[in-house]
């Protein structure tokens, strides 16, 4: 179905109490939300500096996209 939305919550990332999906797939597009430079075990930022936070954010994003790969057309 073209307008169907699929929601994916990564079990590998820290589970926030915020009610959002890590990725929502609709119309063949994946939209991510809440992917930040935090540790996967306790949700703390990896460092106070932006460089390590950005690196970790991309690692977390890569993980979510790989997990959701089967959901994408």
URQUI-V557689 format. One record per pair of residues at least 12 apart in sequence whose C-alpha atoms are under 6 Angstrom apart, sorted by the first residue. I is the first residue (numbers start at 1). J is the second residue. D is the distance in Angstrom with one decimal. If there is no record, write none. Layout:
i:I j:J d:D
i:I j:J d:D
This chain:
i:2 j:27 d:5.6
i:5 j:25 d:5.6
i:5 j:26 d:4.7
i:6 j:24 d:5.6
i:6 j:25 d:5.1
i:7 j:21 d:5.9
i:7 j:24 d:4.6
i:8 j:21 d:5.7
i:8 j:22 d:6.0
i:8 j:23 d:5.3
i:9 j:21 d:5.2
i:9 j:22 d:5.3
i:13 j:40 d:4.7
i:14 j:40 d:4.8
i:14 j:41 d:5.7
i:14 j:43 d:5.3
i:28 j:73 d:5.9
i:36 j:57 d:4.7
i:37 j:53 d:4.1
i:37 j:54 d:5.8
i:37 j:56 d:4.6
i:37 j:57 d:4.1
